[in-house]
Amino acid sequence: PYFYGVRVEQVYAAFVDDDLRLISCRLLFEGSVNQAAVNLRKLVETALRDRATGVILAHNHPAGQALPSVEDRETTLAIRSALNTVQIRLLDHIIVSGGEYCSMAEGGFLKPEA
């Protein structure tokens, strides 16, 4: 419902504790119809301020499909790396378009790093 009727890309983050209990859910970034830049520093600072141990990201594709783009994949890896430096796990990155969604974790993209 966060993305219903939204015509620009938005990025939300759900911050959770070790037991996956929701601490907060925040709109962090808003962009254009096909792009929303993610500020890694702001994301990490917010997770630390909320004392989160895990983050679930969600963003929309208002004019496309619920599939990760090359940029989505690259950004997700950069976010995971930044969060890992402060011992916070990126649990999932969900992409929503219309009534469909794609979970990058369910798709195997967020397998633990070797």
Secondary structure, DSSP 8 states (H G I E B T S, - for coil): -TTTT--S-EEEEEEE-TT--EEEEEEEEE--SS-----HHHHHHHHHHTT-SEEEEEEE-TTS-SS--HHHHHHHHHHHHHHHTTT-EEEEEEEEETTEEEETTTTTTT----
